Structures are given as C-alpha cells and as structure tokens.
Amino acid sequence: MSTLFEKMLKERDVLLADGATGTNLFALGLPHGEAPELWNLEEPGQVRAHYRSFVVAGSDIVLTNTFGGTANRLKLHGLDDRVHEVNRVAAELLAEEITRAGRDIVLAGSVGPTGDLFEPLGPLTHADGVAAFAAQMRGLKDGGADVAWIETMSSEDELRAALDAAREVGMKACCTLSFDTNGRTMMGVTPTRLAEIVAGLEDKPLGYGGNCGTGASDLLAGLLSMRDKTGEGDILIAKANCGIPEYIDGAIRYNGTPELMADFTRLARDLGARVIGGCCGTSAEHVSVMRAALDNGTRGSAPDLAGIIAKVGALTGSTADLFANADAKPAASRRGRRGRRAES
C-alpha cells in the first residue's frame, strides 16, 4: 500500500516539511533539561500548538515530538517503561491537528538516535538497536504515523538498525544524517557514502538526505556532493538548521533569517531536493516564508559551490574538502565551528 508521502510526491514537485521541534517547544516554555517527549503526556495542549503552528505555516510534512522516543533516551527521564504510550500519544495529537486542517499532511514519526554507541565502539548490538527502534515505531504506527522519519543519524550501523526496525514493524521510512563534522557525520559518514549505502539496500527508504548539522551552506554542499551518486528516482531530503547557533543573553539563538531560509529553499530545490524543511532554530515564521519561496517560483539550474556560498554564506570547518577542486577550498571554508544542538 502506498503511503500518503508517496501519493503527494506524485502530485507535487516539492514537499515542504516543518521546522524545529526542541527549540520551538523551549520557546513555548519547556524547561531546559526536561524531555520534550514528556510534554506529549503532561502538556498536550502545548504540543498541539507546536504542531498547529507548522500546519498553519503551510507544511506538507509535520514530524512528531518523539526525537528521543526510544527506551534508551527515555530512561534518562524515567520514561523507559512508557515507550509505546509516549510515541502513540505524540502521533495521535498530530493526527487530530491534521484532521482539523482539512488537507493532506504527512504525519511523520520522528525517530532520533538512541544516544548509545554500537559494537565494537559501545555496548549496543544490531539486535538491540532494532528492538529499541521497533518498540518506538510500533507506538508511532499505532498512533497513525504515515512514515518513520529516521533523522539526525551519525552511524551507519545505527541507520541500518533503524531501517531494519521499520521493515520489521511494517512501516516505510525516510532517513537523514547529520553532516556536522567537516562535511561528515560525527562517525565519519559523508553524503556520498549515504547515497552508496542507500543504493546497496534491497529495501530502500522512500527518501534520504541531510538534516541538522551546522548551517544551510554545509547541508547544500552535501547535496551537491552526492548528486552524482544518486540513483534514478531517488528522493532527496534537505532539512537545514536556521543558520548557526550563538549564545546571546544566556540562551542559544540561531542567526538565520527568514530570508536566508527562503534562499536555502530555492537552492535546495535547484539541487534536486524533493523534500525541504528546517531543523534547529527554524520557526513557523521561517517555514511560512519557505512556503512562499516554493509557491512563487520554479526549479532552476543547479548552483555550484560558489553560487551556494554567495547566497547563504561560507561553509564551516573543512566541508569544502568534500570537493575535488582544491582551488575552491580557501574561499569556501571557514576554519572553526560553533556548537550545535543535539536535537532540533
């Protein structure tokens, strides 16, 4: 059976995803250090308000408040015995908001990393990972999730475990990695390696790409680097942070403007992305401007690295090292990088 995600992609060139979860819930009053997932049970009205803001902004895809929804993450907050409930309720709350909207919106079940390392670097076996992700996904599926949205992954082993869990549960999946360390994930996976991994899978995800990481420039550079590795019909996903995080007046704030995210949206579309959204720091205000950027333009020619930098700023770290053209490195890279949030 086809998912709504697949149906909508047949009807539209690009689907607009939502923005951040964590940073927007903090803005609604979530105390720092508290599990966002706990609000599904204790503050459902605030979670609904968060979902509703992106529905109103024009998102075609909205993610559930379940980034840390595995038992591995929930145990840090004493919720590891409520995995199914936490995930099911999060999906049900979003399903109700989508019903009220009266239009097609993909209910995407957010699945983030477990926070544990896989063997041989850590204690987690492949079977352990599959079991943890499957338990979360069963809750999401029972709550009405259309697809499992596997995001912010760093490890190839963890990505494979999550995809195997989706298959076990009977859910189709999308997946994105966080290329946050000089154009690679924390565990060294490059955008081109992600494309190679997907190409070698018997049961491929519906879409794949990047989310979070550093800024919009780096994510776009990752898309540019993987273009020659993608297969026919591959659906690319681009969900960038809203600029770079800065510590201002005792809080982390992202410096990206709505105009920057609109430029990011247009560039991502020109690079072939079929799903575009925001990650950390991206508010409903940003997404509404991204909606207008999609609605008021058409796909153009793909930009090169210089064109990306000219529009949305310099790369961080040594992301430019992904490219064979050494002449581009001095102009493209900016040594040093600022920290990022562990989740959106």
C-alpha positions as CSV (number, residue, x, y, z in Angstrom):
1,M,0.0,0.0,0.0
2,S,1.3,3.4,-0.9
3,T,1.8,6.0,1.8
4,L,0.4,9.5,1.7
5,F,4.0,10.7,1.4
6,E,4.4,8.7,-1.9
7,K,1.0,9.9,-3.1
8,M,1.8,13.6,-2.5
9,L,5.2,13.3,-4.2
10,K,3.4,12.0,-7.4
11,E,1.3,15.1,-7.3
12,R,3.9,17.8,-6.4
13,D,7.4,18.6,-7.4
14,V,8.5,19.5,-3.8
15,L,7.0,18.9,-0.4
16,L,7.6,21.4,2.4
17,A,8.5,19.8,5.8
18,D,8.3,21.6,9.1
19,G,10.9,23.2,11.2
20,A,12.5,22.6,14.7
21,T,10.8,20.7,17.5
22,G,13.0,21.2,20.5
23,T,13.8,24.9,20.1
24,N,10.2,25.7,19.4
25,L,9.0,23.8,22.5
26,F,11.6,25.6,24.6
27,A,10.0,28.8,23.3
28,L,6.6,27.5,24.5
29,G,8.0,27.1,28.0
30,L,9.6,23.6,28.0
31,P,12.2,23.7,30.8
32,H,15.8,23.0,29.7
33,G,16.8,19.6,30.7
34,E,13.3,18.1,30.6
35,A,12.4,15.6,28.0
36,P,10.3,17.2,25.2
37,E,8.5,13.8,24.9
38,L,7.2,14.1,28.4
39,W,5.0,17.0,27.2
40,N,3.1,14.6,25.0
41,L,1.6,13.3,28.2
42,E,1.7,16.3,30.6
43,E,1.3,19.3,28.2
44,P,-0.7,18.0,25.2
45,G,-2.1,21.5,24.5
46,Q,1.4,22.9,24.0
47,V,2.4,20.1,21.8
48,R,-0.8,20.6,19.7
49,A,0.1,24.3,19.5
50,H,3.5,23.4,18.2
51,Y,2.1,21.1,15.6
52,R,-0.6,23.6,14.6
53,S,1.9,26.4,14.0
54,F,3.6,24.4,11.2
55,V,0.2,23.3,9.8
56,V,-0.8,26.9,9.6
57,A,2.6,27.9,8.1
58,G,1.9,25.5,5.2
59,S,3.9,22.4,5.9
60,D,3.1,19.3,3.9
61,I,5.0,17.1,6.3
62,V,5.0,17.5,10.1
63,L,7.2,15.5,12.5
64,T,6.0,14.1,15.8
65,N,7.5,15.2,19.1
66,T,9.4,11.9,19.5
67,F,13.0,12.6,18.6
68,G,14.2,10.9,21.8
69,G,11.5,8.3,21.9
70,T,13.5,5.1,22.3
71,A,13.8,3.5,25.7
72,N,17.5,4.3,25.5
73,R,16.7,8.0,25.6
74,L,13.6,7.9,27.7
75,K,15.2,6.0,30.5
76,L,17.2,9.2,31.3
77,H,13.9,10.7,32.4
78,G,12.3,7.6,34.0
79,L,10.0,7.0,31.0
80,D,11.5,3.9,29.5
81,D,8.5,1.8,30.6
82,R,6.2,4.1,28.6
83,V,7.8,4.0,25.2
84,H,4.7,2.9,23.3
85,E,2.4,5.4,25.1
86,V,4.7,8.4,24.6
87,N,5.1,7.7,20.9
88,R,1.4,6.7,20.3
89,V,0.1,9.8,22.0
90,A,2.5,12.1,20.1
91,A,1.2,10.7,16.8
92,E,-2.4,10.9,17.9
93,L,-2.1,14.6,18.9
94,L,-0.6,15.4,15.5
95,A,-3.3,13.3,13.7
96,E,-6.0,15.3,15.3
97,E,-4.4,18.6,14.2
98,I,-4.1,17.3,10.7
99,T,-7.7,16.3,10.7
100,R,-8.7,19.8,11.8
101,A,-6.6,21.3,8.9
102,G,-8.8,19.5,6.4
103,R,-6.0,18.9,3.9
104,D,-3.4,16.3,3.1
105,I,-0.4,16.5,5.5
106,V,2.1,13.7,6.0
107,L,2.3,12.5,9.7
108,A,5.9,11.6,10.0
109,G,7.1,9.7,13.1
110,S,10.3,11.2,14.3
111,V,13.0,8.7,15.2
112,G,16.3,10.0,16.5
113,P,19.5,8.3,17.6
114,T,19.5,6.1,20.7
115,G,22.4,8.0,22.2
116,D,24.3,4.7,22.6
117,L,27.3,3.5,20.6
118,F,27.1,0.3,18.6
119,E,29.6,-2.5,18.8
120,P,32.6,-2.5,18.7
121,L,32.8,1.1,20.0
122,G,30.0,0.6,22.5
123,P,27.6,-2.0,24.1
124,L,24.7,-1.8,21.6
125,T,24.3,-4.8,19.3
126,H,22.5,-4.6,16.0
127,A,19.7,-6.7,17.5
128,D,19.5,-4.3,20.5
129,G,19.2,-1.3,18.2
130,V,16.5,-3.0,16.0
131,A,14.5,-3.9,19.1
132,A,14.7,-0.3,20.6
133,F,13.7,1.4,17.3
134,A,10.9,-1.2,16.6
135,A,9.4,-0.6,20.0
136,Q,9.3,3.1,19.3
137,M,7.9,2.7,15.8
138,R,5.1,0.4,17.0
139,G,3.8,3.3,19.1
140,L,4.1,5.7,16.2
141,K,2.4,3.4,13.9
142,D,-0.5,2.7,16.3
143,G,-0.9,6.5,16.7
144,G,-1.3,7.0,13.0
145,A,2.1,7.8,11.6
146,D,2.3,7.5,7.8
147,V,6.1,7.0,7.7
148,A,9.0,6.5,10.1
149,W,11.2,9.6,9.8
150,I,14.7,8.5,10.9
151,E,16.7,11.6,11.5
152,T,20.0,13.1,12.7
153,M,21.8,9.8,12.4
154,S,25.6,9.7,12.6
155,S,26.4,6.0,12.4
156,E,26.0,3.6,9.5
157,D,25.3,0.8,12.0
158,E,22.5,2.8,13.7
159,L,21.0,3.8,10.4
160,R,20.8,0.2,9.3
161,A,19.3,-0.9,12.6
162,A,16.6,1.8,12.3
163,L,15.8,0.8,8.7
164,D,15.6,-2.8,9.7
165,A,13.2,-1.9,12.6
166,A,10.9,-0.1,10.2
167,R,10.8,-3.1,7.9
168,E,10.1,-5.4,10.9
169,V,7.2,-3.1,12.1
170,G,5.8,-2.8,8.6
171,M,6.5,1.0,8.1
172,K,8.0,2.7,5.2
173,A,10.8,5.1,6.1
174,C,12.7,8.2,5.2
175,C,16.2,8.8,6.7
176,T,18.5,11.8,7.1
177,L,22.0,12.0,8.5
178,S,23.6,15.0,10.3
179,F,26.7,16.1,8.4
180,D,28.0,18.2,11.3
181,T,31.8,17.4,11.4
182,N,33.6,19.0,8.4
183,G,31.1,17.7,5.9
184,R,30.8,14.3,7.6
185,T,28.8,12.9,10.4
186,M,30.3,12.5,13.8
187,M,31.1,8.9,12.9
188,G,32.7,9.9,9.6
189,V,29.9,9.2,7.1
190,T,29.9,11.5,4.1
191,P,26.9,12.5,1.9
192,T,28.3,10.4,-1.0
193,R,28.6,7.4,1.4
194,L,25.0,7.8,2.4
195,A,24.0,7.6,-1.3
196,E,26.1,4.5,-1.7
197,I,24.5,2.9,1.4
198,V,21.0,3.5,0.0
199,A,22.0,2.2,-3.4
200,G,23.1,-1.1,-1.8
201,L,19.9,-1.7,0.2
202,E,17.3,-4.2,-1.0
203,D,14.5,-2.3,0.7
204,K,15.3,1.3,0.1
205,P,13.9,4.3,2.1
206,L,11.4,6.5,0.4
207,G,13.7,9.4,0.7
208,Y,17.1,10.3,2.2
209,G,19.4,13.2,2.7
210,G,20.6,15.6,5.5
211,N,19.2,17.4,8.4
212,C,20.6,19.5,11.3
213,G,24.4,19.7,11.1
214,T,25.8,23.2,11.0
215,G,24.3,25.8,8.7
216,A,22.4,25.9,5.4
217,S,25.6,26.2,3.3
218,D,27.1,23.0,4.6
219,L,23.9,21.0,4.0
220,L,23.6,22.3,0.5
221,A,27.2,21.5,-0.2
222,G,26.4,17.9,1.0
223,L,23.6,17.7,-1.5
224,L,25.8,19.0,-4.3
225,S,28.5,16.4,-3.5
226,M,26.0,13.5,-3.6
227,R,24.3,14.4,-6.8
228,D,26.4,12.1,-9.0
229,K,25.8,9.2,-6.6
230,T,22.0,9.3,-6.5
231,G,20.0,6.7,-8.4
232,E,17.2,7.3,-10.8
233,G,14.0,8.2,-8.9
234,D,15.8,8.8,-5.6
235,I,14.0,11.4,-3.4
236,L,16.5,13.8,-1.7
237,I,15.7,15.5,1.6
238,A,17.2,18.7,2.8
239,K,16.3,20.0,6.3
240,A,18.8,22.6,7.5
241,N,19.4,24.4,10.7
242,C,18.3,28.0,10.7
243,G,21.8,29.5,10.5
244,I,24.4,29.0,13.2
245,P,23.7,28.8,16.9
246,E,25.0,31.7,19.1
247,Y,25.0,32.2,22.8
248,I,23.2,35.5,23.4
249,D,21.8,36.8,26.7
250,G,22.0,33.5,28.4
251,A,20.3,31.5,25.7
252,I,21.2,29.7,22.4
253,R,19.8,31.6,19.4
254,Y,20.1,30.8,15.7
255,N,21.2,33.6,13.5
256,G,19.3,32.6,10.3
257,T,16.7,35.0,9.0
258,P,13.5,34.1,7.1
259,E,15.2,35.4,4.0
260,L,18.2,33.1,4.4
261,M,15.8,30.1,4.8
262,A,13.9,31.2,1.7
263,D,17.2,31.3,-0.3
264,F,18.1,27.9,1.2
265,T,14.8,26.5,0.0
266,R,15.2,27.8,-3.6
267,L,18.8,26.4,-3.7
268,A,17.8,23.0,-2.3
269,R,15.0,22.8,-4.9
270,D,17.5,23.7,-7.7
271,L,19.9,20.9,-6.4
272,G,17.1,18.4,-6.9
273,A,15.7,18.1,-3.3
274,R,12.1,16.9,-3.3
275,V,11.6,17.4,0.4
276,I,12.7,20.7,2.0
277,G,12.4,21.9,5.6
278,G,14.2,23.4,8.5
279,C,15.8,21.9,11.6
280,C,17.2,23.6,14.8
281,G,16.1,27.2,15.2
282,T,13.6,27.1,12.4
283,S,10.2,28.6,13.5
284,A,6.8,28.6,11.8
285,E,7.6,32.1,10.7
286,H,10.6,30.8,8.7
287,V,8.6,28.0,7.3
288,S,5.8,30.3,6.1
289,V,8.5,32.2,4.1
290,M,9.8,29.0,2.8
291,R,6.3,28.1,1.7
292,A,6.1,31.3,-0.3
293,A,9.5,30.7,-1.9
294,L,8.3,27.4,-3.2
295,D,4.9,28.6,-4.3
296,N,6.2,31.7,-6.1
297,G,9.0,30.1,-8.2
298,T,10.0,27.1,-10.2
299,R,13.1,24.8,-10.2
300,G,16.1,26.4,-11.9
301,S,19.6,25.2,-12.8
302,A,21.7,23.7,-10.1
303,P,24.1,26.1,-8.4
304,D,27.8,25.3,-8.0
305,L,29.7,25.7,-4.7
306,A,30.4,29.3,-5.3
307,G,26.7,30.0,-6.0
308,I,25.7,28.4,-2.7
309,I,28.2,30.4,-0.7
310,A,27.2,33.6,-2.5
311,K,23.6,33.1,-1.4
312,V,23.7,31.6,2.0
313,G,27.2,32.2,3.3
314,A,30.6,30.5,3.9
315,L,31.0,26.8,4.8
316,T,32.2,25.8,8.2
317,G,35.2,23.7,9.1
318,S,36.6,21.9,6.1
319,T,33.3,20.9,4.4
320,A,34.9,22.1,1.1
321,D,37.3,19.2,1.3
322,L,34.4,17.0,0.0
323,F,35.1,18.5,-3.4
324,A,38.0,17.6,-5.7
325,N,38.5,21.2,-6.8
326,A,41.3,22.3,-4.4
327,D,41.0,25.9,-5.7
328,A,37.6,26.2,-4.1
329,K,38.8,25.4,-0.6
330,P,40.3,28.7,0.6
331,A,37.2,30.7,-0.5
332,A,34.7,28.1,0.6
333,S,35.9,27.0,4.0
334,R,36.0,28.9,7.3
335,R,38.1,27.2,10.0
336,G,36.5,26.6,13.3
337,R,32.9,25.8,14.0
338,R,30.4,26.6,16.7
339,G,28.4,24.0,18.6
340,R,25.1,22.6,17.6
341,R,22.1,21.3,19.4
342,A,21.9,17.5,19.8
343,E,18.3,17.6,18.5
344,S,16.0,20.1,16.8
